[in-house]
Amino acid sequence: MTINPRQQWVRLLLILVLGSLAGVVPLVDLNSSHLLHPDWSMQARFHMLWELLIFSIIGWHSLYLLWLSPWMIMTRIHIVIVITLIVNSAFLATTALRCFYGGALADEHGGVPNHA
């Protein structure tokens, strides 16, 4: 199975994106301002861990598709591009809809609402 230079570049760019999804995102949120914050409710922690596991599993599966899957390379690249578009579109939609649910990209109180 030969991969041409263009396919190799696309694969390398996708690996950078997926490395973030599979590794960086979970590491950023596994801290005391997110998942491990003592003031977060049990349900919020449940949803945070669920999200982190979904992102990580999707990222690792996509990396598997790019490197180890026996399918043709273009089929694998197309599937991974669609997966990446779905995840990033959901993030952009969530960002665009913040005013409807009271969300924010960052919290000025260390990850929890100000109860004062």
C-alpha positions as CSV (number, residue, x, y, z in Angstrom):
1,M,0.0,0.0,0.0
2,T,1.7,3.2,-1.2
3,I,0.8,6.6,0.0
4,N,1.5,9.6,-2.2
5,P,3.0,12.8,-0.8
6,R,-0.3,14.7,-0.8
7,Q,-2.0,11.9,1.2
8,Q,0.9,11.8,3.6
9,W,0.5,15.6,4.3
10,V,-3.2,15.3,4.8
11,R,-2.6,12.3,7.2
12,L,0.0,14.3,9.1
13,L,-2.3,17.4,9.5
14,L,-5.1,15.1,10.7
15,I,-2.7,13.5,13.2
16,L,-2.0,16.9,14.7
17,V,-5.7,17.6,15.1
18,L,-6.5,14.2,16.4
19,G,-3.6,14.3,18.9
20,S,-5.2,17.3,20.4
21,L,-8.6,15.5,20.5
22,A,-7.2,12.3,21.9
23,G,-4.7,13.6,24.3
24,V,-4.6,17.4,24.9
25,V,-8.3,18.0,25.5
26,P,-8.6,15.3,28.2
27,L,-5.4,16.5,29.9
28,V,-6.6,20.1,30.0
29,D,-9.9,19.2,31.6
30,L,-8.6,16.6,34.1
31,N,-7.7,19.2,36.7
32,S,-9.1,20.9,39.7
33,S,-10.9,23.6,37.7
34,H,-13.0,21.1,35.7
35,L,-13.5,17.4,36.4
36,L,-11.9,17.3,39.8
37,H,-13.3,20.6,41.2
38,P,-15.0,19.9,44.6
39,D,-17.9,22.3,44.0
40,W,-19.1,20.7,40.8
41,S,-22.1,18.5,41.1
42,M,-21.9,14.8,40.6
43,Q,-23.9,15.1,37.4
44,A,-21.6,17.8,36.0
45,R,-18.6,15.6,36.7
46,F,-20.4,12.6,35.1
47,H,-21.0,14.6,31.9
48,M,-17.4,16.0,31.9
49,L,-15.9,12.6,32.2
50,W,-18.3,11.2,29.5
51,E,-17.3,14.0,27.2
52,L,-13.6,13.4,27.8
53,L,-13.9,9.7,27.2
54,I,-15.9,10.3,24.0
55,F,-13.3,12.7,22.6
56,S,-10.4,10.5,23.6
57,I,-11.9,7.3,22.1
58,I,-12.9,9.1,18.9
59,G,-9.4,10.6,18.6
60,W,-7.7,7.3,19.2
61,H,-10.0,5.4,16.8
62,S,-9.4,8.0,14.1
63,L,-5.6,7.6,14.7
64,Y,-6.1,3.9,14.3
65,L,-7.9,4.5,11.0
66,L,-5.1,6.6,9.7
67,W,-2.2,4.3,10.6
68,L,-3.4,0.7,11.1
69,S,-6.7,0.0,9.4
70,P,-6.5,-2.3,6.4
71,W,-8.9,-0.1,4.3
72,M,-7.7,2.0,1.4
73,I,-6.0,5.2,2.5
74,M,-8.4,7.6,0.8
75,T,-11.4,5.8,2.4
76,R,-9.7,6.1,5.8
77,I,-8.8,9.8,5.3
78,H,-12.4,10.6,4.2
79,I,-13.8,8.9,7.3
80,V,-11.4,10.7,9.6
81,I,-12.1,14.1,8.0
82,V,-15.9,13.6,8.5
83,I,-15.3,12.6,12.1
84,T,-13.2,15.7,12.7
85,L,-15.7,17.9,11.0
86,I,-18.5,16.5,13.2
87,V,-16.6,17.2,16.4
88,N,-15.4,20.6,15.4
89,S,-18.8,21.6,14.1
90,A,-20.4,20.6,17.4
91,F,-17.8,22.8,19.2
92,L,-18.5,25.8,16.9
93,A,-22.3,25.3,17.3
94,T,-22.0,25.2,21.1
95,T,-19.9,28.4,20.9
96,A,-22.4,30.1,18.7
97,L,-25.3,29.1,20.9
98,R,-23.8,30.4,24.2
99,C,-26.3,33.2,24.6
100,F,-29.2,30.7,24.5
101,Y,-28.0,28.5,27.4
102,G,-25.8,31.0,29.3
103,G,-22.5,29.4,28.4
104,A,-19.0,30.8,28.2
105,L,-15.6,29.8,26.7
106,A,-13.9,30.6,30.0
107,D,-15.0,31.1,33.6
108,E,-13.6,34.0,35.7
109,H,-14.2,32.0,38.9
110,G,-12.0,29.0,38.3
111,G,-14.5,26.7,36.5
112,V,-17.4,27.0,38.9
113,P,-20.2,29.6,39.2
114,N,-19.9,32.4,41.7
115,H,-22.4,31.6,44.5
116,A,-21.8,34.9,46.4
